[in-house]
């Protein structure tokens, strides 16, 4: 973010154009005070917000990785169950054949 001055000499914080529309808060509006300067603590609040956004972005990335891992594991389990079910059916058919041949 950058500190900018409007045509009347008032200060405000502006979000860089490349971040607009990408989940960043825009600070186009200046925060007027009686002496025409931004309120104290605005810079600290902006830095804290930026830091919080970084933490959230990292957490979302880790969640995405975990979701991909769990999805892959789930797909592997589905495949394993499918294979086991096929094996069970084959074994059942074999046992029926053996039983029928023993009875006859």
C-alpha distances in whole Angstrom, upper triangle without the diagonal:
4,7,9,13,15,19,20,18,16,13,10,7,6,5,6,10,11,9,11,14,14,14,10,10,9,8,10,13,13,15,18,21,24,23,20,17,15,17,17,15,12,10,13,12,9,10,13,12,10,13,15,14,14,18,18,18,20,23,23,23,26,27,28,29,32,32,33,36,37,38,39,42,43,44,46,47,48,50,52,53,54,56,58,59,60,62,63,65,66,68,69,71,73,74,75,77,78,80,81,83,84,86,87
4,6,10,13,16,17,15,14,10,9,6,6,7,7,11,12,12,13,17,17,17,13,13,11,9,10,13,12,15,17,19,22,21,18,15,13,16,16,16,13,10,14,14,11,12,15,15,13,16,18,17,18,21,22,21,24,26,26,27,30,31,31,33,35,36,37,39,41,41,43,45,46,47,49,51,52,53,55,57,58,60,61,62,64,66,67,68,70,72,73,75,76,77,79,81,82,83,85,87,88,89,91
4,7,10,14,15,12,10,7,6,5,6,9,10,13,16,15,16,19,20,20,16,15,12,10,10,12,10,12,14,16,19,17,14,12,10,13,14,14,11,10,13,14,12,13,16,16,15,18,20,20,21,24,25,24,27,29,29,30,33,34,34,36,39,39,40,43,44,45,46,48,49,50,53,54,55,57,59,60,61,63,64,66,67,69,70,72,73,75,76,78,79,81,82,84,85,86,88,90,91,92,94
4,7,10,11,9,8,6,6,6,7,10,11,13,16,16,16,20,21,21,17,16,13,10,9,11,9,12,13,16,19,17,13,12,11,15,16,17,14,13,17,17,15,16,20,19,18,21,23,22,23,27,27,27,29,32,32,32,35,36,36,39,41,41,42,45,46,47,48,51,51,52,55,56,57,58,61,62,63,65,66,67,69,71,72,73,75,77,78,80,81,83,84,86,87,88,90,92,93,94,96
4,7,8,6,5,5,6,9,9,13,14,16,19,19,19,22,24,24,20,18,15,12,10,11,9,12,12,15,16,15,11,10,11,15,17,18,15,15,19,19,17,19,22,22,21,25,26,26,27,30,31,30,33,35,35,36,39,40,40,42,44,45,46,48,50,50,52,54,55,56,58,60,60,62,64,65,66,68,70,71,72,74,75,77,78,80,81,83,85,86,87,89,91,92,93,95,96,97,99
4,5,5,6,7,8,10,11,14,15,16,20,20,19,22,24,24,21,19,15,13,10,10,9,12,12,15,17,15,11,12,13,16,19,20,17,18,22,21,19,22,25,24,23,27,28,27,29,32,32,32,35,37,36,37,40,41,41,44,46,46,47,50,51,51,53,55,56,56,59,61,61,63,65,66,67,69,71,71,73,75,76,77,79,81,82,83,85,87,88,89,91,92,94,96,97,98,100
4,6,7,10,11,14,14,18,18,19,23,23,22,25,27,28,25,22,19,16,13,13,12,15,14,17,18,16,13,14,16,19,22,24,21,21,25,25,23,26,29,27,27,31,32,31,33,36,36,35,38,40,40,41,44,45,44,47,49,49,50,53,54,54,56,59,59,60,62,64,64,66,68,69,70,72,74,75,76,78,79,80,82,84,85,86,88,90,91,93,94,95,97,99,100,101,103
4,6,9,11,15,16,19,21,22,25,25,24,27,29,29,26,24,20,17,14,13,11,13,12,14,14,13,10,12,14,17,20,22,20,21,25,25,23,26,29,28,28,31,33,32,34,37,37,37,40,41,41,42,45,46,46,49,51,51,52,55,56,56,58,60,61,62,64,66,66,68,70,71,72,74,76,76,78,80,81,82,84,86,87,88,90,91,93,94,96,97,98,101,102,103,105
4,7,10,13,15,18,20,21,25,25,24,27,29,29,25,23,20,16,14,13,11,13,11,13,14,11,8,9,12,15,18,20,18,18,22,23,21,24,26,26,26,29,31,30,32,35,35,35,38,40,40,41,44,45,45,47,49,50,51,53,55,55,57,59,60,61,63,65,65,67,69,70,71,73,75,76,77,79,80,82,83,85,86,88,90,91,92,94,96,96,98,100,101,102,104
4,7,10,12,16,18,20,23,23,22,25,27,26,23,20,17,13,12,10,7,9,8,10,11,10,6,7,8,12,15,17,15,16,19,19,18,21,23,23,23,26,28,27,29,32,32,33,35,37,37,39,41,42,42,45,47,47,48,51,52,52,54,57,57,58,61,62,63,64,67,67,68,71,72,73,75,77,78,79,81,82,83,85,87,88,89,91,93,94,95,97,99,100,101
4,7,10,13,15,18,21,20,20,23,24,23,20,17,15,11,10,9,6,8,8,10,13,11,8,6,6,10,12,14,12,12,16,16,15,17,20,19,20,23,24,24,26,28,29,29,32,34,34,35,38,39,39,42,44,44,45,48,49,49,51,53,54,55,58,59,60,61,63,65,66,68,69,70,72,74,75,76,78,80,81,82,84,85,87,88,90,91,92,94,96,97,99
4,6,10,13,15,18,17,16,19,20,20,16,14,11,7,7,6,4,7,9,11,14,14,10,8,7,10,12,13,10,10,14,14,12,15,17,16,17,20,21,21,23,25,26,26,29,30,30,32,34,35,36,38,40,40,42,44,45,46,48,50,50,52,54,55,56,58,60,61,62,64,66,66,68,70,71,72,74,76,77,79,80,82,83,85,86,87,89,91,92,93,95
4,7,10,12,15,14,13,17,17,17,13,11,8,5,6,8,7,9,12,14,18,17,14,11,9,11,13,13,9,9,12,12,9,12,14,13,13,17,18,17,19,22,22,22,25,27,27,28,31,32,32,34,36,37,38,41,42,42,44,46,47,48,50,52,53,54,56,57,58,61,62,63,65,67,68,69,71,72,74,75,77,78,80,81,83,84,85,87,89,90,92
4,6,9,11,11,10,13,15,14,11,9,6,5,5,8,9,12,15,18,21,20,17,15,13,15,17,16,12,12,15,14,11,13,16,14,13,17,18,17,18,22,22,21,24,26,26,27,30,31,31,33,35,35,36,39,40,41,42,45,45,46,49,50,51,52,55,56,57,59,60,61,63,65,66,67,69,71,72,73,75,76,78,79,81,82,84,86,87,88,90
4,6,8,7,7,10,11,11,8,7,5,6,7,10,12,14,18,21,24,23,20,18,16,18,19,17,14,13,15,14,11,13,15,13,11,15,16,14,16,19,19,18,21,23,22,23,26,27,27,29,32,32,33,35,37,37,39,41,42,43,45,47,47,49,51,52,53,55,57,58,59,61,62,64,65,67,68,70,71,73,74,76,77,79,80,82,83,84,86
4,6,6,7,11,11,12,9,10,8,9,10,14,15,18,21,24,27,26,23,21,18,21,22,20,17,15,18,17,14,15,17,15,13,17,18,16,16,20,20,18,21,24,23,23,27,28,27,29,32,32,33,35,37,37,38,41,42,42,45,47,47,48,51,52,53,55,57,58,59,61,62,63,65,67,68,69,71,73,74,76,77,78,80,82,83,84,86
4,5,5,9,10,12,10,11,9,11,11,15,17,20,23,26,29,28,25,23,21,24,25,24,20,19,21,20,17,18,21,18,16,19,20,18,19,22,21,20,23,25,24,24,27,28,27,29,32,32,32,35,37,36,38,41,41,42,44,46,46,48,50,51,52,54,56,57,58,60,62,62,64,66,67,68,70,72,73,75,76,78,79,81,82,83,85
4,6,8,8,11,10,12,11,14,14,18,20,23,26,29,32,31,28,26,24,26,27,25,22,20,22,21,18,18,20,18,15,18,20,16,17,20,20,17,20,23,21,21,25,26,24,26,29,29,29,32,34,33,35,38,38,39,41,43,43,44,47,48,49,51,53,54,55,57,58,59,61,63,64,65,67,69,70,71,73,75,76,77,79,80,82
4,6,6,8,6,9,9,11,13,16,18,21,24,27,31,30,27,25,22,24,25,23,19,18,20,18,15,16,17,15,12,15,16,13,14,17,16,14,17,20,18,19,22,23,22,24,27,27,27,30,32,31,33,36,36,37,39,41,42,43,45,47,47,49,51,52,53,55,57,58,59,61,62,64,66,67,68,70,72,73,74,76,77,79,80
4,5,7,6,8,7,10,11,14,17,20,23,26,30,30,26,24,22,23,25,23,20,19,21,19,16,17,19,16,14,18,18,14,16,19,18,16,20,22,20,21,24,24,23,26,29,28,29,32,33,33,34,37,37,38,41,42,42,44,46,47,48,50,52,53,54,56,58,58,60,62,63,65,66,68,69,71,72,74,75,77,78,79,81
4,6,7,9,9,13,13,16,19,22,25,28,32,32,29,27,24,26,27,25,22,22,23,21,18,19,20,17,16,19,18,15,17,19,17,16,19,21,18,19,23,23,21,24,27,26,26,30,31,30,32,35,35,35,38,40,40,41,44,45,45,47,49,50,51,53,55,55,57,59,60,62,64,65,66,68,70,71,72,74,75,76,78
4,6,9,10,14,15,18,21,23,27,30,33,33,30,28,25,26,27,25,22,21,22,20,17,18,18,15,13,16,15,12,13,16,14,12,16,17,15,16,19,19,18,21,23,23,23,26,28,27,29,32,32,32,35,37,37,39,41,42,43,45,47,47,49,51,52,53,55,57,58,59,61,63,64,65,67,68,70,71,73,74,76
4,7,9,13,15,17,20,21,25,28,32,32,29,27,24,24,25,23,19,19,20,17,14,16,16,12,11,14,13,9,12,14,12,11,14,15,13,15,18,18,18,21,23,22,23,26,27,27,29,31,32,32,35,37,37,39,41,42,42,45,47,47,49,51,52,53,55,57,58,59,61,62,63,65,67,68,69,71,73,74,76
4,6,9,12,14,17,18,22,25,28,29,26,23,20,21,22,19,16,16,17,14,11,13,13,10,9,12,12,9,11,14,12,11,15,17,15,17,20,20,20,23,25,25,26,29,30,30,32,34,35,36,38,40,40,42,44,45,46,48,50,50,52,54,55,56,58,60,61,63,64,66,67,69,70,71,73,75,76,77,79
4,6,9,11,14,15,19,21,25,25,23,20,17,18,19,17,14,14,15,12,10,12,13,9,9,13,12,10,13,16,14,14,18,19,18,20,23,23,23,26,28,27,29,32,33,33,35,37,37,39,41,42,43,45,47,48,49,51,52,53,55,57,58,59,61,63,64,65,67,68,69,71,73,74,75,77,79,80,82
4,6,8,11,13,16,20,23,23,20,18,16,17,19,17,13,14,16,14,11,14,15,12,12,16,16,13,16,19,18,18,21,22,21,23,26,26,26,29,31,31,32,35,36,36,38,40,41,42,44,46,46,48,50,51,52,54,56,56,58,60,61,62,64,66,67,68,70,71,73,74,76,77,78,81,82,83,85
4,6,7,9,13,16,20,20,16,15,12,13,15,14,11,11,14,12,9,13,14,12,12,16,16,15,18,20,20,20,23,25,24,26,29,29,29,32,34,34,35,38,39,39,41,43,44,45,47,49,49,51,53,54,55,57,59,59,61,63,64,65,68,69,70,72,74,75,76,78,79,80,82,84,85,86,88
4,6,10,12,16,19,19,16,15,12,15,17,17,13,14,17,15,13,16,18,16,16,20,20,19,21,24,23,23,26,28,27,29,32,32,32,35,37,36,38,41,42,42,44,46,46,47,50,51,52,53,56,56,57,60,61,62,63,66,67,68,70,71,72,74,76,77,78,80,82,83,84,86,87,88,90
4,6,9,13,16,16,13,12,10,12,15,16,12,14,17,15,14,17,19,17,18,21,21,20,23,26,25,25,29,30,29,31,34,34,34,37,39,39,40,43,44,44,46,48,48,50,52,53,54,56,58,59,59,62,63,64,66,68,69,70,72,74,74,76,78,79,80,82,84,85,86,88,90,90,92
4,6,10,13,13,9,9,7,10,13,14,11,12,16,14,13,17,18,17,18,22,22,22,24,27,26,27,30,31,31,33,36,36,36,39,41,41,43,45,46,46,49,51,51,52,55,56,56,58,60,61,62,65,66,67,68,70,71,73,75,76,77,79,81,82,83,85,87,87,89,91,92,93,95
4,7,10,11,8,7,5,7,10,11,9,12,14,13,13,16,18,17,19,21,22,22,25,27,26,28,30,32,32,34,36,36,37,40,41,41,43,46,46,47,49,51,51,53,55,56,57,59,61,62,63,65,67,67,69,71,72,73,75,77,77,79,81,82,83,86,87,88,89,92,93,93,96
4,7,8,5,6,6,7,11,13,12,14,17,16,16,20,21,20,22,25,25,26,28,30,30,31,34,35,35,38,40,40,41,44,45,45,47,50,50,51,53,55,55,57,59,60,61,63,65,65,67,69,70,71,73,75,76,77,79,81,81,83,85,86,87,89,91,91,93,95,96,97,99
4,5,5,6,6,7,10,13,12,15,17,17,18,21,22,22,24,26,27,28,30,32,32,33,36,37,37,40,42,42,43,46,47,47,49,52,52,53,56,57,57,59,61,62,63,65,67,68,69,71,72,73,75,77,78,79,81,83,83,85,87,88,89,92,93,93,95,97,98,99,101
4,6,8,10,10,13,16,16,18,21,20,21,24,25,26,27,30,30,31,34,35,36,37,40,41,41,43,45,46,47,50,51,51,53,55,56,57,59,61,61,63,65,66,67,69,71,71,73,75,76,77,79,81,81,83,85,86,87,89,91,92,93,95,97,97,99,101,102,103,105
4,6,9,10,12,16,15,17,20,20,21,23,25,26,27,29,30,31,33,35,36,37,40,41,41,43,45,46,47,50,51,52,53,56,56,57,60,61,62,63,66,67,67,70,71,72,73,76,77,78,80,82,82,84,86,87,88,90,92,93,94,96,98,98,100,102,103,104,106
4,7,9,12,15,14,16,19,19,19,22,24,24,25,28,29,29,31,33,34,35,37,39,39,41,43,44,45,47,49,49,51,53,54,55,57,59,59,61,63,64,65,67,69,70,71,73,74,75,77,79,80,81,83,85,86,88,89,90,92,94,95,96,97,100,101,102,104
4,6,9,12,11,12,15,16,16,18,20,21,22,24,26,26,28,30,31,32,34,36,36,38,40,41,42,44,46,47,48,50,51,52,54,56,57,58,60,62,62,64,66,67,68,71,72,73,75,77,77,79,81,82,83,85,87,88,89,91,93,93,95,97,98,99,101
4,6,9,7,9,12,12,12,15,17,17,18,21,22,23,25,27,27,28,31,32,33,35,37,37,39,41,42,43,45,47,48,49,51,53,53,55,57,58,59,61,63,63,65,67,68,69,71,73,74,75,77,79,79,82,83,84,85,88,89,90,91,94,95,96,98
4,6,6,9,11,11,12,15,16,16,18,20,21,22,24,26,27,28,30,31,32,34,36,37,38,41,42,42,44,46,47,48,51,52,52,54,56,57,58,61,62,63,64,67,68,68,71,72,73,75,77,78,79,81,83,83,85,87,88,89,91,93,94,95,97
4,6,8,9,10,11,13,14,16,17,19,20,22,23,25,26,28,29,31,32,34,35,36,38,40,41,42,44,46,47,48,50,51,52,54,56,57,58,60,62,62,64,66,67,68,70,72,73,74,77,77,78,81,82,83,84,87,88,88,90,93,93,94,97
4,5,5,6,9,10,10,12,14,15,16,18,20,21,22,24,26,27,28,30,32,33,34,36,37,38,41,42,43,44,47,48,49,51,52,53,55,57,58,59,61,63,64,65,67,68,69,71,73,74,75,77,79,79,81,83,84,85,87,89,90,91,93
4,5,5,6,9,10,10,12,14,15,16,18,20,21,22,24,26,27,28,30,31,33,35,36,37,39,41,42,43,45,46,47,49,51,52,53,55,57,57,59,61,62,63,65,67,68,69,71,72,73,76,77,78,79,82,83,84,85,88,88,89,92
4,5,5,6,9,10,10,12,14,15,17,18,20,21,23,24,26,27,29,30,31,33,35,36,38,39,41,42,44,45,46,48,50,51,52,54,56,57,58,60,61,62,64,66,67,69,71,72,73,75,76,77,79,81,82,83,85,87,88,89,91
4,5,5,6,9,10,10,12,14,15,17,18,20,21,23,24,26,27,29,30,32,33,34,36,38,39,40,42,44,45,47,48,49,51,53,54,55,57,59,60,61,63,64,65,67,69,70,71,73,75,75,77,79,80,81,83,85,86,87,89
4,5,5,6,9,10,10,12,14,15,16,18,20,21,22,24,26,27,28,30,31,32,35,36,37,38,41,42,42,44,46,47,48,51,52,53,55,57,58,59,61,62,63,65,67,68,69,71,73,73,75,77,78,79,81,83,84,85,87
4,5,5,6,9,10,10,12,14,15,16,18,20,21,23,24,25,27,29,30,31,33,35,36,37,39,41,41,43,45,46,47,49,51,52,53,55,56,58,60,61,62,64,66,67,68,70,72,72,74,76,77,78,80,82,83,84,86
4,5,5,6,9,10,11,12,14,15,17,18,20,21,23,24,26,27,29,30,32,33,35,36,38,39,40,42,44,45,46,48,50,51,52,54,55,57,59,60,61,63,65,66,67,69,71,71,73,75,76,77,79,81,82,83,85
4,5,5,6,9,10,11,12,14,15,17,18,20,21,22,24,26,27,28,30,32,33,34,36,37,38,40,42,43,45,47,48,49,51,53,53,55,57,58,59,61,63,64,65,67,69,69,71,73,74,75,77,79,80,81,83
4,5,5,6,9,10,10,12,14,15,16,18,20,21,22,24,26,26,28,30,31,32,35,36,37,38,40,41,43,45,46,47,49,51,52,53,55,56,57,59,61,62,63,65,67,68,69,71,72,73,75,77,78,79,81
4,5,5,6,9,10,10,12,14,15,17,19,20,21,23,24,26,27,29,30,31,33,35,36,37,39,41,42,44,45,46,48,50,51,52,54,56,57,58,60,61,63,65,66,67,69,71,72,73,75,76,77,79,81
4,5,5,6,9,10,11,13,14,16,17,19,20,22,23,24,26,27,29,30,32,33,35,36,38,39,41,43,44,45,47,48,49,51,53,54,55,57,59,60,61,63,65,65,67,69,70,71,73,75,76,77,79
4,5,5,6,9,10,11,12,14,15,16,18,20,21,22,24,26,27,28,30,31,32,34,36,37,38,41,42,43,45,46,47,49,51,52,53,55,57,58,59,61,63,63,65,67,68,69,71,73,74,75,77
4,5,5,6,9,10,10,12,14,15,16,18,20,21,22,24,25,27,29,30,31,33,35,36,37,39,40,41,43,45,46,47,49,51,52,53,55,56,58,60,61,62,64,66,67,68,70,72,73,74,76
4,5,5,6,9,10,11,12,14,15,17,19,20,21,23,24,26,27,29,30,32,33,35,36,38,39,41,42,44,45,47,48,50,51,53,54,55,57,59,60,61,63,65,66,67,69,71,72,73,75
4,5,5,6,9,10,11,12,14,16,17,18,20,21,22,24,26,27,28,30,32,33,34,36,37,39,41,42,43,45,47,48,49,51,53,53,55,57,58,59,61,63,64,65,67,69,69,71,73
4,5,5,6,9,10,10,12,14,15,16,18,20,21,22,24,25,26,28,30,31,32,34,36,37,38,40,41,43,45,46,47,49,51,52,53,55,57,57,59,61,62,63,65,67,68,69,71
4,5,5,6,9,10,11,13,14,15,17,19,20,21,23,24,25,27,29,30,31,33,35,36,37,39,41,42,44,45,46,48,50,51,52,54,56,57,58,60,61,62,64,66,67,68,71
4,5,5,6,9,10,11,12,14,16,17,18,20,21,23,24,26,27,29,30,32,33,35,36,38,39,41,42,44,45,47,48,49,51,53,54,55,57,59,60,61,63,65,66,67,69
4,5,5,6,9,10,10,12,14,15,16,18,20,21,22,24,26,27,28,30,31,33,34,36,37,38,41,42,43,45,47,47,49,51,52,53,55,57,58,59,61,63,63,65,67
4,5,5,6,9,10,10,12,14,15,16,18,20,21,22,24,25,27,29,30,31,33,35,36,37,39,40,41,43,45,46,47,49,51,52,53,55,57,58,59,61,62,63,66
4,5,5,6,9,10,11,13,14,15,17,19,20,21,23,24,26,27,29,30,32,33,35,36,38,39,41,42,44,45,47,48,50,51,53,54,56,57,59,60,61,63,65
4,5,5,6,9,10,11,12,14,15,17,18,20,21,22,24,26,27,29,30,32,33,34,36,37,39,41,42,43,45,47,48,49,51,53,54,55,57,58,59,61,63
4,5,5,6,9,10,10,12,14,15,16,18,20,21,22,24,25,27,28,30,31,32,34,36,37,39,40,41,43,45,46,47,49,51,52,53,55,57,57,59,61
4,5,5,6,9,10,10,12,14,15,16,18,20,21,23,24,26,27,29,30,31,33,35,36,38,39,40,42,44,45,46,48,50,51,52,54,56,57,58,60
4,5,5,6,9,10,11,12,14,15,17,18,20,21,23,24,26,27,29,30,32,33,35,36,38,39,41,43,44,45,47,48,49,51,53,54,55,57,59
4,5,5,6,8,10,10,12,14,15,16,18,20,21,22,24,26,27,28,30,31,32,35,36,37,38,41,42,43,45,47,47,49,51,52,53,55,57
4,5,5,6,9,10,10,12,14,15,16,18,20,21,22,24,25,27,29,30,31,33,35,36,37,39,41,41,43,45,46,47,49,51,52,53,55
4,6,5,6,9,10,11,12,14,15,17,18,20,21,23,24,26,27,29,30,32,33,35,36,38,39,41,42,44,45,46,48,50,51,52,54
4,5,5,6,9,10,11,12,14,15,16,18,20,21,22,24,26,27,28,30,32,33,34,36,38,39,41,42,43,45,47,48,49,51,53
4,5,5,6,9,10,10,12,14,15,16,18,20,21,22,24,25,26,28,30,31,32,35,36,37,39,41,42,43,45,46,47,49,51
4,5,5,6,9,10,10,12,14,15,16,18,20,21,23,24,26,27,29,30,31,33,35,36,37,39,41,42,43,45,46,48,50
4,5,5,6,9,10,11,12,14,15,17,18,20,21,23,24,26,27,29,30,32,33,35,36,38,39,40,42,44,45,47,48
4,5,5,6,9,10,10,12,14,15,16,18,20,21,22,24,26,27,28,30,31,32,34,36,37,38,40,42,43,44,47
4,5,5,6,9,10,11,12,14,15,16,18,20,21,23,24,26,27,29,30,31,33,35,36,37,39,41,42,43,45
4,5,5,6,9,10,11,12,14,15,17,18,20,21,23,24,26,27,29,30,32,33,35,36,38,39,41,42,44
4,5,5,6,9,10,11,12,14,15,17,18,20,21,22,24,26,27,28,30,32,33,34,36,38,39,40,42
4,5,5,6,8,10,10,12,14,15,16,18,20,21,22,24,26,26,28,30,31,32,34,36,37,38,40
4,5,5,6,9,10,11,12,14,15,17,19,20,21,23,24,26,27,29,30,31,33,35,36,37,39
4,5,5,6,9,10,11,12,14,15,17,18,20,21,23,24,26,27,29,30,32,33,35,36,38
4,5,5,6,9,10,11,12,14,15,16,18,20,21,22,24,26,27,28,30,32,33,34,36
4,5,5,6,9,10,10,12,14,15,16,18,20,21,22,24,26,26,28,30,31,33,35
4,6,5,6,9,10,11,13,14,15,17,19,20,21,23,25,26,27,29,30,32,33
4,5,5,6,9,10,11,12,14,16,17,18,20,21,23,24,26,27,29,30,32
4,5,5,6,9,10,10,12,14,15,16,18,20,21,22,24,26,27,28,30
4,5,5,6,9,10,11,12,14,15,17,19,20,21,23,24,26,27,29
4,5,5,6,9,10,11,12,14,15,17,19,20,21,23,24,26,27
4,5,5,6,9,10,11,12,14,15,16,18,20,21,22,24,26
4,5,5,6,9,10,10,12,14,15,16,18,20,21,22,24
4,5,5,6,9,10,11,12,14,15,16,18,20,21,23
4,5,5,6,9,10,11,12,14,15,17,18,20,21
4,5,5,6,9,10,11,12,14,15,16,18,20
4,5,5,6,9,10,10,12,14,15,16,18
4,5,5,6,9,10,10,12,14,15,17
4,5,5,6,9,10,11,12,14,16
4,5,5,6,8,10,10,12,14
4,5,5,6,9,10,10,12
4,5,5,6,9,10,11
4,5,5,6,9,10
4,5,5,6,9
4,5,5,6
4,6,5
4,6
4
